[in-house]
Amino acid sequence: MENVLKFLPSLGTLAAVVVTLIVVRRLLDRSEAKLSGHQFRNQMVMILLTATGLLVVILVVPMGDTMRGQVLS
């Protein structure tokens, strides 16, 4: 039970990142219907947000400093 509680903030952060990505994707798809030719821009926005979200999740996961440094490098 104690191990589950240690990962609770990480799971919350992961859920927030996933919801944010879904919402942004829907907003970009809606704006794309009005403005054609913005597919590349939308893909770059999504890739940057996904990379940022992955970095945030890695920083929140409970692990030692040495392991975190290895994962980030």
KELUM-670245 format. One line per 2 residues: number of its first residue (from 1); their letters; for each residue y, x, z of N, C-alpha, C, O, CB. Coordinates in Angstrom, 1 decimal. Glycine has a CB too. Example, Ala and Ser with C-alpha at 12.3 -4.5 7.8 and 13.67 -1.06 7.14 Angstrom:
2
1> AS> -5.7/13.2/7.8/-4.5/12.3/7.8/-3.3/13.2/7.8/-3.3/14.2/8.5/-4.5/11.3/9.0  -2.2/12.8/7.1/-1.1/13.7/7.1/0.0/12.9/7.9/1.1/13.4/8.0/-0.6/14.1/5.7 .
END
This chain:
73
1> ME> -1.2/0.8/0.0/0.0/0.0/0.0/1.3/0.9/0.0/2.3/0.5/-0.6/0.0/-0.9/1.2  1.2/2.0/0.7/2.3/2.9/0.8/2.7/3.5/-0.6/3.8/3.7/-0.9/2.1/4.0/1.8 .
3> NV> 1.6/3.8/-1.4/1.8/4.3/-2.7/2.5/3.3/-3.6/3.3/3.7/-4.5/0.5/4.8/-3.3  2.1/2.1/-3.5/2.7/1.0/-4.3/4.2/0.9/-4.0/5.1/0.8/-4.9/2.0/-0.3/-4.1 .
5> LK> 4.6/1.0/-2.7/6.0/0.9/-2.3/6.8/2.1/-2.8/8.0/1.9/-3.1/6.1/0.8/-0.8  6.2/3.3/-3.0/6.9/4.4/-3.5/7.3/4.2/-5.0/8.3/4.7/-5.4/6.1/5.7/-3.4 .
7> FL> 6.5/3.5/-5.7/6.7/3.3/-7.1/7.5/2.0/-7.4/7.8/1.8/-8.6/5.4/3.2/-7.9  7.9/1.2/-6.4/8.6/0.0/-6.6/9.9/0.2/-7.3/10.3/-0.5/-8.2/8.8/-0.7/-5.3 .
9> PS> 10.8/1.2/-6.9/12.0/1.4/-7.6/11.8/1.8/-9.0/12.6/1.5/-9.9/12.9/2.5/-6.8  10.8/2.6/-9.3/10.5/3.0/-10.7/10.1/1.8/-11.5/10.6/1.7/-12.7/9.4/4.0/-10.7 .
11> LG> 9.3/0.9/-11.0/9.0/-0.3/-11.8/10.2/-1.2/-12.0/10.3/-1.7/-13.1/7.9/-1.0/-11.0  11.0/-1.3/-11.0/12.3/-2.1/-11.2/13.2/-1.4/-12.3/13.7/-2.2/-13.1/13.0/-2.2/-9.9 .
13> TL> 13.3/-0.1/-12.3/14.1/0.6/-13.3/13.5/0.4/-14.6/14.2/0.2/-15.6/14.2/2.0/-12.9  12.2/0.5/-14.7/11.5/0.3/-16.0/11.7/-1.1/-16.6/12.0/-1.3/-17.7/10.0/0.6/-15.9 .
15> AA> 11.6/-2.1/-15.7/11.8/-3.4/-16.1/13.3/-3.6/-16.6/13.5/-4.3/-17.6/11.5/-4.4/-15.0  14.2/-3.0/-15.9/15.6/-3.2/-16.3/15.9/-2.5/-17.6/16.6/-3.0/-18.5/16.5/-2.5/-15.2 .
17> VV> 15.2/-1.4/-17.9/15.4/-0.7/-19.2/14.8/-1.5/-20.3/15.4/-1.6/-21.3/14.7/0.7/-19.1  13.6/-2.1/-20.1/13.0/-2.9/-21.1/13.8/-4.1/-21.4/14.0/-4.4/-22.6/11.6/-3.3/-20.7 .
19> VT> 14.3/-4.8/-20.4/15.1/-6.0/-20.6/16.4/-5.6/-21.4/16.8/-6.3/-22.3/15.5/-6.7/-19.3  17.0/-4.5/-21.0/18.2/-4.1/-21.7/18.0/-3.8/-23.1/18.8/-4.1/-24.0/18.8/-2.8/-21.0 .
21> LI> 16.9/-3.1/-23.4/16.5/-2.8/-24.8/16.3/-4.1/-25.6/16.7/-4.2/-26.8/15.3/-1.9/-24.9  15.6/-5.0/-25.0/15.4/-6.3/-25.7/16.7/-7.0/-26.0/16.9/-7.5/-27.1/14.4/-7.2/-24.9 .
23> VV> 17.5/-7.1/-25.0/18.8/-7.8/-25.2/19.7/-7.1/-26.3/20.2/-7.8/-27.2/19.6/-7.9/-23.9  19.8/-5.8/-26.2/20.6/-5.1/-27.2/20.0/-5.2/-28.6/20.7/-5.4/-29.6/20.6/-3.6/-26.9 .
25> RR> 18.7/-5.2/-28.7/18.0/-5.4/-30.0/18.3/-6.8/-30.6/18.6/-6.9/-31.8/16.5/-5.3/-29.9  18.3/-7.8/-29.7/18.6/-9.1/-30.2/20.1/-9.2/-30.7/20.4/-9.9/-31.7/18.3/-10.2/-29.1 .
27> LL> 21.0/-8.6/-29.9/22.4/-8.6/-30.3/22.6/-7.9/-31.6/23.4/-8.3/-32.4/23.2/-8.0/-29.2  21.9/-6.8/-31.8/22.1/-6.0/-33.0/21.5/-6.8/-34.2/22.0/-6.8/-35.3/21.4/-4.6/-32.9 .
29> DR> 20.4/-7.5/-34.0/19.8/-8.3/-35.1/20.7/-9.4/-35.4/20.8/-9.8/-36.6/18.4/-8.8/-34.6  21.4/-10.0/-34.5/22.3/-11.1/-34.7/23.5/-10.6/-35.5/24.0/-11.2/-36.5/22.8/-11.8/-33.4 .
31> SE> 24.0/-9.4/-35.2/25.2/-8.9/-35.9/24.8/-8.4/-37.3/25.6/-8.4/-38.2/25.8/-7.8/-35.1  23.5/-8.0/-37.4/23.1/-7.5/-38.7/23.0/-8.7/-39.7/23.2/-8.5/-40.9/21.7/-6.9/-38.6 .
33> AK> 22.7/-9.9/-39.2/22.7/-11.0/-40.1/24.1/-11.3/-40.8/24.1/-11.7/-41.9/22.2/-12.3/-39.4  25.1/-11.0/-40.0/26.5/-11.2/-40.5/26.9/-10.0/-41.4/27.6/-10.2/-42.4/27.4/-11.4/-39.4 .
35> LS> 26.6/-8.8/-41.0/27.0/-7.6/-41.7/25.8/-6.9/-42.3/25.0/-6.3/-41.5/27.8/-6.7/-40.8  25.7/-6.9/-43.6/24.6/-6.2/-44.2/24.9/-4.7/-44.3/26.1/-4.3/-44.3/24.2/-6.8/-45.5 .
37> GH> 23.9/-3.9/-44.3/24.1/-2.4/-44.5/24.2/-1.7/-43.2/24.6/-0.5/-43.2/25.2/-2.2/-45.3  23.9/-2.3/-42.1/24.1/-1.6/-40.8/22.8/-1.3/-40.1/22.7/-1.1/-38.9/25.0/-2.4/-39.8 .
39> QF> 21.7/-1.3/-40.9/20.4/-1.0/-40.3/20.3/0.4/-39.7/19.7/0.5/-38.6/19.3/-1.2/-41.4  20.8/1.4/-40.4/20.7/2.7/-39.9/21.5/2.9/-38.6/21.0/3.5/-37.6/21.3/3.7/-40.9 .
41> RN> 22.7/2.3/-38.5/23.5/2.3/-37.3/22.7/1.7/-36.1/22.7/2.2/-35.0/24.8/1.6/-37.5  22.1/0.5/-36.4/21.3/-0.2/-35.4/20.1/0.6/-34.9/19.8/0.7/-33.7/20.9/-1.5/-35.9 .
43> QM> 19.5/1.3/-35.8/18.3/2.1/-35.4/18.8/3.3/-34.6/18.1/3.7/-33.6/17.6/2.7/-36.7  19.9/3.9/-34.9/20.4/5.0/-34.1/20.8/4.6/-32.7/20.6/5.3/-31.7/21.6/5.7/-34.8 .
45> VM> 21.4/3.4/-32.6/21.8/2.9/-31.3/20.5/2.6/-30.4/20.5/3.0/-29.3/22.6/1.5/-31.4  19.5/2.1/-31.0/18.3/1.8/-30.3/17.6/3.1/-29.9/17.0/3.1/-28.8/17.3/0.9/-31.2 .
47> IL> 17.6/4.1/-30.8/16.9/5.3/-30.4/17.6/6.0/-29.3/17.0/6.6/-28.4/16.8/6.2/-31.7  18.9/6.0/-29.3/19.7/6.6/-28.2/19.5/5.9/-26.9/19.4/6.5/-25.9/21.2/6.7/-28.6 .
49> LT> 19.5/4.6/-27.0/19.3/3.8/-25.7/17.9/4.0/-25.2/17.7/4.0/-24.0/19.5/2.3/-26.0  16.9/4.1/-26.1/15.5/4.3/-25.7/15.4/5.7/-25.0/14.7/5.8/-24.0/14.6/4.2/-26.9 .
51> AT> 15.9/6.7/-25.6/15.9/8.0/-25.0/16.6/8.1/-23.7/16.1/8.7/-22.7/16.5/9.1/-26.0  17.7/7.4/-23.6/18.4/7.4/-22.3/17.6/6.6/-21.2/17.5/7.1/-20.1/19.8/6.7/-22.5 .
53> GL> 17.0/5.5/-21.6/16.2/4.8/-20.7/15.0/5.6/-20.2/14.6/5.5/-19.1/15.7/3.5/-21.4  14.3/6.3/-21.1/13.2/7.1/-20.8/13.6/8.2/-19.8/12.9/8.5/-18.8/12.6/7.8/-22.0 .
55> LV> 14.8/8.8/-20.0/15.3/9.8/-19.1/15.6/9.2/-17.7/15.2/9.9/-16.7/16.6/10.5/-19.7  16.1/8.1/-17.7/16.4/7.4/-16.4/15.1/7.1/-15.6/15.0/7.3/-14.4/17.2/6.1/-16.6 .
57> VI> 14.1/6.6/-16.4/12.8/6.3/-15.7/12.2/7.6/-15.2/11.7/7.6/-14.1/11.9/5.6/-16.7  12.2/8.6/-15.9/11.7/9.9/-15.5/12.4/10.4/-14.2/11.8/10.9/-13.3/11.7/11.0/-16.6 .
59> LV> 13.7/10.3/-14.2/14.5/10.7/-13.0/14.2/9.9/-11.8/14.3/10.4/-10.7/15.9/10.7/-13.3  13.8/8.6/-12.0/13.6/7.7/-10.8/12.2/7.9/-10.3/11.9/7.6/-9.1/13.9/6.3/-11.2 .
61> VP> 11.2/8.3/-11.1/9.8/8.3/-10.7/9.7/9.4/-9.5/10.3/10.5/-9.6/8.9/8.8/-11.8  9.0/9.0/-8.4/8.9/9.9/-7.3/8.0/11.0/-7.6/6.7/10.9/-7.7/8.4/9.1/-6.0 .
63> MG> 8.5/12.2/-7.8/7.7/13.4/-8.0/8.5/14.6/-7.5/9.7/14.5/-7.2/7.3/13.6/-9.5  7.8/15.7/-7.3/8.4/16.9/-6.8/9.4/17.5/-7.8/9.4/17.2/-9.0/7.4/18.0/-6.5 .
65> DT> 10.3/18.3/-7.3/11.3/19.0/-8.2/10.7/19.8/-9.3/11.2/19.9/-10.4/12.3/19.8/-7.4  9.6/20.6/-8.9/9.0/21.4/-9.9/8.4/20.6/-11.0/8.5/21.0/-12.2/7.9/22.3/-9.2 .
67> MR> 7.7/19.6/-10.7/7.0/18.7/-11.7/8.1/18.0/-12.6/7.9/17.9/-13.8/6.1/17.7/-11.1  9.2/17.6/-11.9/10.2/16.9/-12.7/10.8/17.9/-13.7/11.1/17.5/-14.8/11.3/16.4/-11.8 .
69> GQ> 11.0/19.1/-13.3/11.6/20.1/-14.2/10.7/20.4/-15.4/11.1/20.6/-16.5/11.8/21.4/-13.4  9.3/20.4/-15.1/8.4/20.6/-16.2/8.4/19.4/-17.1/8.3/19.6/-18.4/7.0/20.8/-15.6 .
71> VL> 8.5/18.2/-16.6/8.5/17.0/-17.5/9.7/17.0/-18.3/9.6/16.6/-19.5/8.3/15.7/-16.6  10.8/17.3/-17.8/12.1/17.3/-18.5/12.3/18.4/-19.5/13.1/18.3/-20.4/13.3/17.3/-17.6 .
73> S> 11.5/19.5/-19.4/11.7/20.6/-20.3/10.8/20.5/-21.5/10.8/21.4/-22.3/11.5/21.9/-19.6 .
END
